[in-house]
Amino acid sequence: MTRRIVLATGAFDLIHYGHVRFLEESKKAAGRKSRLVVVVARDRTVQRRKGKKPILPEDQRRAIVEALKPVDAAIL
């Protein structure tokens, strides 16, 4: 069986239950032996797309996302 890598993206500013469910379902969709890699948006990207700075800085948002159980790695 080929190991799948699933890629999920987002700002993940102020993590809430919807984020957790999104990441759980992303991991589940690829199968049991998959890896979930999450790309956390940079501060400047969040500002450009949402028109305001994120509440938490990018390094903190990345660390929080990486600490979630379904996430195998989180990168900026």
All heavy atoms as a GROMACS GRO file, in nm:
protein
  606
    1MET      N    1   0.084  -0.119   0.000
    1MET     CA    2   0.000   0.000   0.000
    1MET      C    3   0.088   0.125   0.000
    1MET      O    4   0.183   0.136   0.075
    1MET     CB    5  -0.090  -0.001   0.123
    1MET     CG    6  -0.180   0.118   0.134
    1MET     SD    7  -0.285   0.101   0.279
    1MET     CE    8  -0.378   0.248   0.262
    2THR      N    9   0.055   0.218  -0.086
    2THR     CA   10   0.130   0.343  -0.094
    2THR      C   11   0.089   0.436   0.020
    2THR      O   12  -0.028   0.451   0.051
    2THR     CB   13   0.100   0.414  -0.229
    2THR    OG1   14   0.131   0.324  -0.334
    2THR    CG2   15   0.182   0.538  -0.243
    3ARG      N   16   0.188   0.496   0.081
    3ARG     CA   17   0.162   0.592   0.188
    3ARG      C   18   0.123   0.725   0.125
    3ARG      O   19   0.196   0.779   0.042
    3ARG     CB   20   0.286   0.609   0.273
    3ARG     CG   21   0.264   0.694   0.391
    3ARG     CD   22   0.387   0.699   0.475
    3ARG     NE   23   0.346   0.726   0.610
    3ARG     CZ   24   0.422   0.720   0.713
    3ARG    NH1   25   0.548   0.685   0.699
    3ARG    NH2   26   0.379   0.748   0.833
    4ARG      N   27   0.009   0.778   0.164
    4ARG     CA   28  -0.038   0.905   0.110
    4ARG      C   29   0.001   1.020   0.201
    4ARG      O   30   0.003   1.005   0.323
    4ARG     CB   31  -0.190   0.905   0.097
    4ARG     CG   32  -0.239   0.814  -0.010
    4ARG     CD   33  -0.386   0.826  -0.024
    4ARG     NE   34  -0.432   0.736  -0.128
    4ARG     CZ   35  -0.557   0.718  -0.158
    4ARG    NH1   36  -0.651   0.781  -0.093
    4ARG    NH2   37  -0.591   0.635  -0.254
    5ILE      N   38   0.029   1.131   0.139
    5ILE     CA   39   0.053   1.254   0.213
    5ILE      C   40  -0.060   1.350   0.178
    5ILE      O   41  -0.084   1.377   0.061
    5ILE     CB   42   0.189   1.317   0.178
    5ILE    CG1   43   0.302   1.221   0.216
    5ILE    CG2   44   0.205   1.452   0.249
    5ILE    CD1   45   0.439   1.266   0.173
    6VAL      N   46  -0.130   1.396   0.281
    6VAL     CA   47  -0.241   1.489   0.264
    6VAL      C   48  -0.191   1.628   0.302
    6VAL      O   49  -0.124   1.644   0.404
    6VAL     CB   50  -0.360   1.449   0.353
    6VAL    CG1   51  -0.472   1.548   0.341
    6VAL    CG2   52  -0.406   1.310   0.318
    7LEU      N   53  -0.226   1.726   0.222
    7LEU     CA   54  -0.187   1.864   0.248
    7LEU      C   55  -0.311   1.946   0.278
    7LEU      O   56  -0.406   1.945   0.201
    7LEU     CB   57  -0.115   1.921   0.126
    7LEU     CG   58  -0.053   2.059   0.138
    7LEU    CD1   59   0.060   2.057   0.240
    7LEU    CD2   60  -0.001   2.105   0.003
    8ALA      N   61  -0.310   2.013   0.393
    8ALA     CA   62  -0.420   2.102   0.431
    8ALA      C   63  -0.361   2.241   0.454
    8ALA      O   64  -0.246   2.253   0.498
    8ALA     CB   65  -0.488   2.051   0.558
    9THR      N   66  -0.438   2.344   0.425
    9THR     CA   67  -0.389   2.480   0.441
    9THR      C   68  -0.490   2.566   0.515
    9THR      O   69  -0.609   2.537   0.518
    9THR     CB   70  -0.362   2.546   0.304
    9THR    OG1   71  -0.485   2.559   0.233
    9THR    CG2   72  -0.264   2.464   0.221
   10GLY      N   73  -0.439   2.675   0.574
   10GLY     CA   74  -0.528   2.770   0.641
   10GLY      C   75  -0.450   2.869   0.725
   10GLY      O   76  -0.329   2.856   0.743
   11ALA      N   77  -0.522   2.967   0.777
   11ALA     CA   78  -0.460   3.066   0.866
   11ALA      C   79  -0.451   3.011   1.008
   11ALA      O   80  -0.355   3.036   1.080
   11ALA     CB   81  -0.541   3.195   0.865
   12PHE      N   82  -0.555   2.940   1.052
   12PHE     CA   83  -0.560   2.879   1.184
   12PHE      C   84  -0.535   2.980   1.296
   12PHE      O   85  -0.464   2.953   1.392
   12PHE     CB   86  -0.463   2.760   1.194
   12PHE     CG   87  -0.492   2.653   1.094
   12PHE    CD1   88  -0.418   2.644   0.976
   12PHE    CD2   89  -0.595   2.564   1.113
   12PHE    CE1   90  -0.444   2.547   0.883
   12PHE    CE2   91  -0.624   2.466   1.019
   12PHE     CZ   92  -0.548   2.458   0.904
   13ASP      N   93  -0.594   3.097   1.282
   13ASP     CA   94  -0.583   3.201   1.384
   13ASP      C   95  -0.695   3.178   1.485
   13ASP      O   96  -0.812   3.176   1.449
   13ASP     CB   97  -0.595   3.340   1.320
   13ASP     CG   98  -0.541   3.450   1.410
   13ASP    OD1   99  -0.461   3.419   1.500
   13ASP    OD2  100  -0.578   3.566   1.388
   14LEU      N  101  -0.660   3.159   1.609
   14LEU     CA  102  -0.753   3.122   1.715
   14LEU      C  103  -0.822   2.990   1.679
   14LEU      O  104  -0.935   2.987   1.631
   14LEU     CB  105  -0.855   3.232   1.744
   14LEU     CG  106  -0.796   3.364   1.796
   14LEU    CD1  107  -0.907   3.465   1.820
   14LEU    CD2  108  -0.716   3.342   1.922
   15ILE      N  109  -0.752   2.883   1.702
   15ILE     CA  110  -0.801   2.748   1.672
   15ILE      C  111  -0.936   2.724   1.738
   15ILE      O  112  -0.955   2.759   1.855
   15ILE     CB  113  -0.699   2.643   1.722
   15ILE    CG1  114  -0.568   2.653   1.647
   15ILE    CG2  115  -0.756   2.502   1.712
   15ILE    CD1  116  -0.571   2.600   1.506
   16HIS      N  117  -1.028   2.666   1.663
   16HIS     CA  118  -1.159   2.631   1.718
   16HIS      C  119  -1.195   2.490   1.672
   16HIS      O  120  -1.122   2.426   1.596
   16HIS     CB  121  -1.266   2.733   1.678
   16HIS     CG  122  -1.278   2.755   1.530
   16HIS    ND1  123  -1.341   2.666   1.447
   16HIS    CD2  124  -1.233   2.856   1.452
   16HIS    CE1  125  -1.335   2.711   1.322
   16HIS    NE2  126  -1.270   2.826   1.322
   17TYR      N  127  -1.308   2.440   1.721
   17TYR     CA  128  -1.350   2.304   1.694
   17TYR      C  129  -1.361   2.274   1.543
   17TYR      O  130  -1.329   2.164   1.499
   17TYR     CB  131  -1.483   2.275   1.764
   17TYR     CG  132  -1.530   2.133   1.746
   17TYR    CD1  133  -1.458   2.027   1.802
   17TYR    CD2  134  -1.644   2.105   1.673
   17TYR    CE1  135  -1.501   1.896   1.785
   17TYR    CE2  136  -1.687   1.974   1.656
   17TYR     CZ  137  -1.615   1.870   1.712
   17TYR     OH  138  -1.656   1.741   1.695
   18GLY      N  139  -1.403   2.371   1.466
   18GLY     CA  140  -1.412   2.351   1.321
   18GLY      C  141  -1.277   2.320   1.259
   18GLY      O  142  -1.266   2.237   1.167
   19HIS      N  143  -1.172   2.385   1.307
   19HIS     CA  144  -1.037   2.356   1.258
   19HIS      C  145  -0.998   2.211   1.291
   19HIS      O  146  -0.944   2.139   1.208
   19HIS     CB  147  -0.933   2.449   1.323
   19HIS     CG  148  -0.941   2.590   1.279
   19HIS    ND1  149  -0.960   2.694   1.367
   19HIS    CD2  150  -0.931   2.647   1.157
   19HIS    CE1  151  -0.960   2.808   1.302
   19HIS    NE2  152  -0.944   2.782   1.173
   20VAL      N  153  -1.025   2.172   1.415
   20VAL     CA  154  -0.990   2.036   1.459
   20VAL      C  155  -1.063   1.933   1.374
   20VAL      O  156  -1.003   1.836   1.326
   20VAL     CB  157  -1.020   2.018   1.609
   20VAL    CG1  158  -0.996   1.873   1.653
   20VAL    CG2  159  -0.936   2.114   1.693
   21ARG      N  160  -1.192   1.951   1.352
   21ARG     CA  161  -1.270   1.858   1.270
   21ARG      C  162  -1.218   1.853   1.126
   21ARG      O  163  -1.209   1.746   1.066
   21ARG     CB  164  -1.418   1.896   1.272
   21ARG     CG  165  -1.485   1.875   1.404
   21ARG     CD  166  -1.505   1.730   1.442
   21ARG     NE  167  -1.594   1.666   1.345
   21ARG     CZ  168  -1.582   1.541   1.301
   21ARG    NH1  169  -1.488   1.464   1.347
   21ARG    NH2  170  -1.665   1.493   1.212
   22PHE      N  171  -1.185   1.970   1.070
   22PHE     CA  172  -1.130   1.978   0.934
   22PHE      C  173  -1.003   1.893   0.924
   22PHE      O  174  -0.986   1.815   0.829
   22PHE     CB  175  -1.102   2.124   0.898
   22PHE     CG  176  -1.015   2.144   0.778
   22PHE    CD1  177  -1.055   2.102   0.652
   22PHE    CD2  178  -0.892   2.207   0.790
   22PHE    CE1  179  -0.974   2.122   0.540
   22PHE    CE2  180  -0.811   2.228   0.680
   22PHE     CZ  181  -0.852   2.185   0.555
   23LEU      N  182  -0.916   1.906   1.021
   23LEU     CA  183  -0.790   1.832   1.018
   23LEU      C  184  -0.812   1.682   1.043
   23LEU      O  185  -0.747   1.599   0.978
   23LEU     CB  186  -0.691   1.892   1.117
   23LEU     CG  187  -0.649   2.036   1.084
   23LEU    CD1  188  -0.567   2.096   1.197
   23LEU    CD2  189  -0.576   2.043   0.951
   24GLU      N  190  -0.902   1.648   1.132
   24GLU     CA  191  -0.935   1.506   1.154
   24GLU      C  192  -0.990   1.442   1.028
   24GLU      O  193  -0.949   1.332   0.989
   24GLU     CB  194  -1.038   1.493   1.267
   24GLU     CG  195  -0.985   1.518   1.404
   24GLU     CD  196  -1.093   1.520   1.511
   24GLU    OE1  197  -1.213   1.535   1.478
   24GLU    OE2  198  -1.056   1.508   1.630
   25GLU      N  199  -1.082   1.510   0.962
   25GLU     CA  200  -1.142   1.457   0.839
   25GLU      C  201  -1.041   1.452   0.724
   25GLU      O  202  -1.046   1.360   0.642
   25GLU     CB  203  -1.264   1.540   0.800
   25GLU     CG  204  -1.382   1.524   0.895
   25GLU     CD  205  -1.433   1.382   0.906
   25GLU    OE1  206  -1.447   1.313   0.802
   25GLU    OE2  207  -1.458   1.338   1.020
   26SER      N  208  -0.951   1.547   0.718
   26SER     CA  209  -0.847   1.546   0.614
   26SER      C  210  -0.758   1.423   0.630
   26SER      O  211  -0.727   1.354   0.532
   26SER     CB  212  -0.761   1.672   0.624
   26SER     OG  213  -0.838   1.786   0.598
   27LYS      N  214  -0.719   1.395   0.753
   27LYS     CA  215  -0.636   1.278   0.780
   27LYS      C  216  -0.713   1.149   0.750
   27LYS      O  217  -0.661   1.057   0.686
   27LYS     CB  218  -0.590   1.281   0.925
   27LYS     CG  219  -0.511   1.162   0.972
   27LYS     CD  220  -0.365   1.182   0.953
   27LYS     CE  221  -0.288   1.066   1.015
   27LYS     NZ  222  -0.154   1.102   1.044
   28LYS      N  223  -0.836   1.142   0.793
   28LYS     CA  224  -0.918   1.023   0.775
   28LYS      C  225  -0.944   0.994   0.628
   28LYS      O  226  -0.945   0.878   0.585
   28LYS     CB  227  -1.049   1.039   0.850
   28LYS     CG  228  -1.133   0.913   0.855
   28LYS     CD  229  -1.244   0.921   0.956
   28LYS     CE  230  -1.356   1.008   0.910
   28LYS     NZ  231  -1.472   1.004   0.999
   29ALA      N  232  -0.962   1.096   0.548
   29ALA     CA  233  -0.994   1.080   0.406
   29ALA      C  234  -0.883   1.008   0.329
   29ALA      O  235  -0.911   0.939   0.231
   29ALA     CB  236  -1.022   1.216   0.342
   30ALA      N  237  -0.760   1.023   0.373
   30ALA     CA  238  -0.647   0.963   0.301
   30ALA      C  239  -0.618   0.821   0.345
   30ALA      O  240  -0.544   0.750   0.278
   30ALA     CB  241  -0.524   1.050   0.320
   31GLY      N  242  -0.672   0.779   0.456
   31GLY     CA  243  -0.648   0.642   0.503
   31GLY      C  244  -0.561   0.636   0.627
   31GLY      O  245  -0.499   0.735   0.668
   32ARG      N  246  -0.555   0.517   0.682
   32ARG     CA  247  -0.491   0.496   0.811
   32ARG      C  248  -0.341   0.527   0.814
   32ARG      O  249  -0.290   0.580   0.911
   32ARG     CB  250  -0.514   0.351   0.853
   32ARG     CG  251  -0.523   0.331   1.000
   32ARG     CD  252  -0.574   0.193   1.032
   32ARG     NE  253  -0.506   0.089   0.957
   32ARG     CZ  254  -0.418   0.005   1.010
   32ARG    NH1  255  -0.391   0.009   1.136
   32ARG    NH2  256  -0.361  -0.085   0.935
   33LYS      N  257  -0.269   0.492   0.713
   33LYS     CA  258  -0.124   0.510   0.714
   33LYS      C  259  -0.079   0.641   0.648
   33LYS      O  260   0.036   0.658   0.614
   33LYS     CB  261  -0.056   0.392   0.647
   33LYS     CG  262  -0.084   0.263   0.722
   33LYS     CD  263   0.022   0.163   0.694
   33LYS     CE  264  -0.011   0.038   0.771
   33LYS     NZ  265   0.096  -0.006   0.854
   34SER      N  266  -0.172   0.733   0.633
   34SER     CA  267  -0.139   0.860   0.567
   34SER      C  268  -0.066   0.954   0.663
   34SER      O  269  -0.064   0.933   0.784
   34SER     CB  270  -0.267   0.927   0.518
   34SER     OG  271  -0.348   0.962   0.628
   35ARG      N  272  -0.007   1.055   0.605
   35ARG     CA  273   0.056   1.163   0.682
   35ARG      C  274  -0.017   1.292   0.649
   35ARG      O  275  -0.047   1.317   0.533
   35ARG     CB  276   0.204   1.179   0.645
   35ARG     CG  277   0.290   1.067   0.699
   35ARG     CD  278   0.438   1.085   0.672
   35ARG     NE  279   0.491   1.218   0.692
   35ARG     CZ  280   0.531   1.271   0.808
   35ARG    NH1  281   0.522   1.202   0.918
   35ARG    NH2  282   0.580   1.393   0.815
   36LEU      N  283  -0.045   1.372   0.750
   36LEU     CA  284  -0.111   1.501   0.730
   36LEU      C  285  -0.010   1.612   0.753
   36LEU      O  286   0.044   1.627   0.863
   36LEU     CB  287  -0.229   1.517   0.827
   36LEU     CG  288  -0.301   1.652   0.822
   36LEU    CD1  289  -0.358   1.680   0.683
   36LEU    CD2  290  -0.411   1.657   0.926
   37VAL      N  291   0.016   1.688   0.648
   37VAL     CA  292   0.104   1.803   0.655
   37VAL      C  293   0.017   1.927   0.638
   37VAL      O  294  -0.062   1.936   0.544
   37VAL     CB  295   0.213   1.798   0.544
   37VAL    CG1  296   0.301   1.922   0.549
   37VAL    CG2  297   0.297   1.671   0.558
   38VAL      N  298   0.032   2.022   0.729
   38VAL     CA  299  -0.050   2.142   0.728
   38VAL      C  300   0.038   2.263   0.697
   38VAL      O  301   0.142   2.282   0.761
   38VAL     CB  302  -0.122   2.162   0.863
   38VAL    CG1  303  -0.207   2.288   0.860
   38VAL    CG2  304  -0.207   2.041   0.897
   39VAL      N  305  -0.005   2.342   0.600
   39VAL     CA  306   0.062   2.467   0.568
   39VAL      C  307  -0.015   2.579   0.637
   39VAL      O  308  -0.132   2.602   0.608
   39VAL     CB  309   0.067   2.492   0.415
   39VAL    CG1  310   0.133   2.626   0.385
   39VAL    CG2  311   0.140   2.378   0.345
   40VAL      N  312   0.052   2.646   0.730
   40VAL     CA  313  -0.007   2.756   0.805
   40VAL      C  314   0.033   2.886   0.734
   40VAL      O  315   0.152   2.910   0.709
   40VAL     CB  316   0.041   2.756   0.952
   40VAL    CG1  317  -0.015   2.875   1.028
   40VAL    CG2  318   0.001   2.625   1.019
   41ALA      N  319  -0.065   2.969   0.703
   41ALA     CA  320  -0.040   3.092   0.629
   41ALA      C  321   0.052   3.187   0.705
   41ALA      O  322   0.041   3.202   0.828
   41ALA     CB  323  -0.172   3.162   0.599
   42ARG      N  324   0.139   3.250   0.634
   42ARG     CA  325   0.227   3.353   0.690
   42ARG      C  326   0.144   3.474   0.732
   42ARG      O  327   0.037   3.500   0.678
   42ARG     CB  328   0.330   3.399   0.586
   42ARG     CG  329   0.429   3.292   0.548
   42ARG     CD  330   0.546   3.304   0.638
   42ARG     NE  331   0.653   3.215   0.597
   42ARG     CZ  332   0.762   3.200   0.668
   42ARG    NH1  333   0.778   3.269   0.778
   42ARG    NH2  334   0.854   3.117   0.628
   43ASP      N  335   0.197   3.552   0.827
   43ASP     CA  336   0.128   3.672   0.874
   43ASP      C  337   0.093   3.766   0.759
   43ASP      O  338  -0.018   3.817   0.751
   43ASP     CB  339   0.213   3.748   0.977
   43ASP     CG  340   0.226   3.675   1.110
   43ASP    OD1  341   0.148   3.580   1.135
   43ASP    OD2  342   0.314   3.713   1.189
   44ARG      N  343   0.187   3.787   0.669
   44ARG     CA  344   0.163   3.880   0.558
   44ARG      C  345   0.055   3.829   0.463
   44ARG      O  346  -0.020   3.907   0.405
   44ARG     CB  347   0.293   3.912   0.484
   44ARG     CG  348   0.355   3.796   0.411
   44ARG     CD  349   0.488   3.835   0.343
   44ARG     NE  350   0.548   3.721   0.279
   44ARG     CZ  351   0.638   3.642   0.335
   44ARG    NH1  352   0.681   3.666   0.457
   44ARG    NH2  353   0.688   3.540   0.269
   45THR      N  354   0.045   3.698   0.448
   45THR     CA  355  -0.060   3.640   0.364
   45THR      C  356  -0.196   3.659   0.428
   45THR      O  357  -0.293   3.694   0.359
   45THR     CB  358  -0.032   3.490   0.340
   45THR    OG1  359   0.097   3.477   0.280
   45THR    CG2  360  -0.138   3.428   0.251
   46VAL      N  361  -0.204   3.636   0.559
   46VAL     CA  362  -0.331   3.657   0.630
   46VAL      C  363  -0.374   3.802   0.616
   46VAL      O  364  -0.490   3.832   0.587
   46VAL     CB  365  -0.319   3.617   0.779
   46VAL    CG1  366  -0.446   3.652   0.855
   46VAL    CG2  367  -0.288   3.469   0.792
   47GLN      N  368  -0.281   3.894   0.637
   47GLN     CA  369  -0.312   4.037   0.627
   47GLN      C  370  -0.363   4.073   0.487
   47GLN      O  371  -0.462   4.144   0.472
   47GLN     CB  372  -0.190   4.122   0.661
   47GLN     CG  373  -0.211   4.269   0.633
   47GLN     CD  374  -0.179   4.355   0.752
   47GLN    OE1  375  -0.108   4.314   0.841
   47GLN    NE2  376  -0.231   4.474   0.754
   48ARG      N  377  -0.296   4.020   0.386
   48ARG     CA  378  -0.334   4.051   0.248
   48ARG      C  379  -0.471   3.992   0.213
   48ARG      O  380  -0.554   4.057   0.151
   48ARG     CB  381  -0.227   3.998   0.152
   48ARG     CG  382  -0.248   4.040   0.008
   48ARG     CD  383  -0.135   3.995  -0.085
   48ARG     NE  384  -0.135   3.850  -0.100
   48ARG     CZ  385  -0.036   3.770  -0.063
   48ARG    NH1  386   0.073   3.818  -0.009
   48ARG    NH2  387  -0.045   3.639  -0.080
   49ARG      N  388  -0.499   3.869   0.256
   49ARG     CA  389  -0.624   3.802   0.219
   49ARG      C  390  -0.743   3.842   0.304
   49ARG      O  391  -0.854   3.848   0.255
   49ARG     CB  392  -0.605   3.652   0.226
   49ARG     CG  393  -0.501   3.608   0.121
   49ARG     CD  394  -0.509   3.466   0.093
   49ARG     NE  395  -0.644   3.432   0.052
   49ARG     CZ  396  -0.676   3.329  -0.021
   49ARG    NH1  397  -0.582   3.250  -0.062
   49ARG    NH2  398  -0.799   3.303  -0.051
   50LYS      N  399  -0.719   3.870   0.433
   50LYS     CA  400  -0.830   3.901   0.522
   50LYS      C  401  -0.841   4.050   0.557
   50LYS      O  402  -0.937   4.092   0.621
   50LYS     CB  403  -0.820   3.820   0.650
   50LYS     CG  404  -0.832   3.670   0.623
   50LYS     CD  405  -0.844   3.591   0.750
   50LYS     CE  406  -0.866   3.444   0.714
   50LYS     NZ  407  -0.915   3.367   0.826
   51GLY      N  408  -0.739   4.126   0.518
   51GLY     CA  409  -0.743   4.270   0.542
   51GLY      C  410  -0.709   4.312   0.684
   51GLY      O  411  -0.724   4.429   0.720
   52LYS      N  412  -0.661   4.218   0.765
   52LYS     CA  413  -0.619   4.252   0.901
   52LYS      C  414  -0.512   4.153   0.947
   52LYS      O  415  -0.504   4.040   0.898
   52LYS     CB  416  -0.737   4.249   0.998
   52LYS     CG  417  -0.806   4.116   1.007
   52LYS     CD  418  -0.926   4.122   1.100
   52LYS     CE  419  -0.991   3.984   1.102
   52LYS     NZ  420  -1.102   3.977   1.191
   53LYS      N  421  -0.432   4.198   1.043
   53LYS     CA  422  -0.327   4.112   1.097
   53LYS      C  423  -0.390   3.998   1.177
   53LYS      O  424  -0.493   4.016   1.241
   53LYS     CB  425  -0.237   4.192   1.192
   53LYS     CG  426  -0.144   4.287   1.126
   53LYS     CD  427  -0.063   4.356   1.235
   53LYS     CE  428   0.058   4.424   1.180
   53LYS     NZ  429   0.136   4.487   1.286
   54PRO      N  430  -0.323   3.882   1.178
   54PRO     CA  431  -0.373   3.774   1.264
   54PRO      C  432  -0.353   3.809   1.411
   54PRO      O  433  -0.264   3.887   1.446
   54PRO     CB  434  -0.288   3.653   1.224
   54PRO     CG  435  -0.166   3.710   1.161
   54PRO     CD  436  -0.206   3.842   1.101
   55ILE      N  437  -0.434   3.750   1.498
   55ILE     CA  438  -0.422   3.775   1.641
   55ILE      C  439  -0.295   3.710   1.696
   55ILE      O  440  -0.222   3.772   1.773
   55ILE     CB  441  -0.548   3.723   1.714
   55ILE    CG1  442  -0.669   3.806   1.669
   55ILE    CG2  443  -0.530   3.728   1.866
   55ILE    CD1  444  -0.803   3.750   1.708
   56LEU      N  445  -0.270   3.587   1.654
   56LEU     CA  446  -0.149   3.516   1.698
   56LEU      C  447  -0.044   3.521   1.587
   56LEU      O  448  -0.078   3.505   1.469
   56LEU     CB  449  -0.181   3.370   1.729
   56LEU     CG  450  -0.275   3.345   1.847
   56LEU    CD1  451  -0.309   3.197   1.858
   56LEU    CD2  452  -0.214   3.396   1.976
   57PRO      N  453   0.083   3.538   1.622
   57PRO     CA  454   0.188   3.539   1.519
   57PRO      C  455   0.206   3.400   1.456
   57PRO      O  456   0.171   3.297   1.515
   57PRO     CB  457   0.313   3.582   1.595
   57PRO     CG  458   0.284   3.565   1.739
   57PRO     CD  459   0.136   3.564   1.755
   58GLU      N  460   0.260   3.398   1.337
   58GLU     CA  461   0.270   3.276   1.257
   58GLU      C  462   0.343   3.162   1.328
   58GLU      O  463   0.304   3.046   1.317
   58GLU     CB  464   0.335   3.304   1.122
   58GLU     CG  465   0.474   3.359   1.128
   58GLU     CD  466   0.527   3.410   0.996
   58GLU    OE1  467   0.448   3.453   0.909
   58GLU    OE2  468   0.650   3.408   0.979
   59ASP      N  469   0.449   3.191   1.401
   59ASP     CA  470   0.523   3.083   1.469
   59ASP      C  471   0.438   3.016   1.576
   59ASP      O  472   0.443   2.895   1.594
   59ASP     CB  473   0.656   3.132   1.525
   59ASP     CG  474   0.642   3.245   1.625
   59ASP    OD1  475   0.547   3.325   1.614
   59ASP    OD2  476   0.726   3.254   1.716
   60GLN      N  477   0.356   3.093   1.646
   60GLN     CA  478   0.268   3.036   1.747
   60GLN      C  479   0.155   2.956   1.683
   60GLN      O  480   0.120   2.847   1.730
   60GLN     CB  481   0.209   3.145   1.836
   60GLN     CG  482   0.311   3.207   1.929
   60GLN     CD  483   0.249   3.314   2.018
   60GLN    OE1  484   0.130   3.315   2.043
   60GLN    NE2  485   0.332   3.407   2.063
   61ARG      N  486   0.097   3.009   1.575
   61ARG     CA  487  -0.009   2.936   1.505
   61ARG      C  488   0.042   2.803   1.452
   61ARG      O  489  -0.023   2.700   1.464
   61ARG     CB  490  -0.069   3.021   1.393
   61ARG     CG  491  -0.147   3.140   1.445
   61ARG     CD  492  -0.215   3.222   1.338
   61ARG     NE  493  -0.119   3.301   1.262
   61ARG     CZ  494  -0.093   3.288   1.133
   61ARG    NH1  495  -0.160   3.201   1.059
   61ARG    NH2  496  -0.004   3.364   1.074
   62ARG      N  497   0.163   2.803   1.396
   62ARG     CA  498   0.222   2.679   1.344
   62ARG      C  499   0.244   2.578   1.456
   62ARG      O  500   0.212   2.460   1.443
   62ARG     CB  501   0.355   2.709   1.273
   62ARG     CG  502   0.409   2.586   1.198
   62ARG     CD  503   0.560   2.585   1.190
   62ARG     NE  504   0.625   2.590   1.319
   62ARG     CZ  505   0.638   2.486   1.403
   62ARG    NH1  506   0.591   2.368   1.372
   62ARG    NH2  507   0.699   2.500   1.518
   63ALA      N  508   0.298   2.622   1.570
   63ALA     CA  509   0.325   2.532   1.682
   63ALA      C  510   0.196   2.471   1.738
   63ALA      O  511   0.192   2.352   1.772
   63ALA     CB  512   0.401   2.606   1.791
   64ILE      N  513   0.092   2.551   1.747
   64ILE     CA  514  -0.037   2.501   1.798
   64ILE      C  515  -0.094   2.396   1.703
   64ILE      O  516  -0.139   2.290   1.746
   64ILE     CB  517  -0.136   2.617   1.819
   64ILE    CG1  518  -0.090   2.705   1.936
   64ILE    CG2  519  -0.278   2.564   1.842
   64ILE    CD1  520  -0.164   2.838   1.946
   65VAL      N  521  -0.091   2.424   1.574
   65VAL     CA  522  -0.143   2.329   1.475
   65VAL      C  523  -0.063   2.199   1.480
   65VAL      O  524  -0.119   2.090   1.480
   65VAL     CB  525  -0.143   2.390   1.334
   65VAL    CG1  526  -0.167   2.284   1.227
   65VAL    CG2  527  -0.247   2.501   1.324
   66GLU      N  528   0.068   2.210   1.489
   66GLU     CA  529   0.152   2.090   1.491
   66GLU      C  530   0.126   2.004   1.615
   66GLU      O  531   0.145   1.882   1.613
   66GLU     CB  532   0.300   2.128   1.483
   66GLU     CG  533   0.390   2.009   1.458
   66GLU     CD  534   0.530   2.050   1.421
   66GLU    OE1  535   0.595   2.119   1.502
   66GLU    OE2  536   0.573   2.015   1.310
   67ALA      N  537   0.081   2.066   1.723
   67ALA     CA  538   0.053   1.993   1.847
   67ALA      C  539  -0.078   1.913   1.841
   67ALA      O  540  -0.100   1.827   1.927
   67ALA     CB  541   0.050   2.090   1.965
   68LEU      N  542  -0.161   1.939   1.743
   68LEU     CA  543  -0.288   1.867   1.732
   68LEU      C  544  -0.264   1.722   1.689
   68LEU      O  545  -0.180   1.694   1.605
   68LEU     CB  546  -0.381   1.937   1.632
   68LEU     CG  547  -0.423   2.078   1.673
   68LEU    CD1  548  -0.501   2.144   1.560
   68LEU    CD2  549  -0.505   2.076   1.802
   69LYS      N  550  -0.341   1.631   1.747
   69LYS     CA  551  -0.320   1.488   1.728
   69LYS      C  552  -0.316   1.441   1.582
   69LYS      O  553  -0.229   1.363   1.546
   69LYS     CB  554  -0.426   1.411   1.807
   69LYS     CG  555  -0.405   1.263   1.806
   69LYS     CD  556  -0.507   1.193   1.892
   69LYS     CE  557  -0.482   1.043   1.890
   69LYS     NZ  558  -0.578   0.973   1.975
   70PRO      N  559  -0.408   1.486   1.496
   70PRO     CA  560  -0.405   1.431   1.359
   70PRO      C  561  -0.292   1.486   1.272
   70PRO      O  562  -0.262   1.432   1.166
   70PRO     CB  563  -0.540   1.470   1.301
   70PRO     CG  564  -0.591   1.582   1.384
   70PRO     CD  565  -0.526   1.569   1.519
   71VAL      N  566  -0.223   1.590   1.317
   71VAL     CA  567  -0.121   1.658   1.235
   71VAL      C  568   0.015   1.592   1.253
   71VAL      O  569   0.065   1.579   1.365
   71VAL     CB  570  -0.114   1.807   1.270
   71VAL    CG1  571  -0.006   1.878   1.190
   71VAL    CG2  572  -0.251   1.874   1.246
   72ASP      N  573   0.076   1.552   1.141
   72ASP     CA  574   0.210   1.494   1.145
   72ASP      C  575   0.319   1.598   1.133
   72ASP      O  576   0.427   1.582   1.189
   72ASP     CB  577   0.225   1.390   1.034
   72ASP     CG  578   0.132   1.272   1.055
   72ASP    OD1  579   0.146   1.204   1.158
   72ASP    OD2  580   0.042   1.251   0.972
   73ALA      N  581   0.291   1.706   1.062
   73ALA     CA  582   0.387   1.817   1.049
   73ALA      C  583   0.312   1.943   1.010
   73ALA      O  584   0.210   1.937   0.940
   73ALA     CB  585   0.492   1.785   0.942
   74ALA      N  586   0.362   2.057   1.057
   74ALA     CA  587   0.305   2.186   1.019
   74ALA      C  588   0.420   2.276   0.976
   74ALA      O  589   0.523   2.282   1.043
   74ALA     CB  590   0.229   2.249   1.135
   75ILE      N  591   0.400   2.342   0.864
   75ILE     CA  592   0.502   2.431   0.810
   75ILE      C  593   0.440   2.566   0.776
   75ILE      O  594   0.318   2.577   0.763
   75ILE     CB  595   0.568   2.370   0.684
   75ILE    CG1  596   0.466   2.343   0.575
   75ILE    CG2  597   0.645   2.243   0.720
   75ILE    CD1  598   0.523   2.295   0.443
   76LEU      N  599   0.524   2.667   0.764
   76LEU     CA  600   0.476   2.800   0.725
   76LEU      C  601   0.483   2.811   0.574
   76LEU      O  602   0.567   2.756   0.510
   76LEU     CB  603   0.561   2.910   0.788
   76LEU     CG  604   0.547   2.920   0.940
   76LEU    CD1  605   0.651   3.017   0.994
   76LEU    CD2  606   0.409   2.964   0.979
   0.00000   0.00000   0.00000
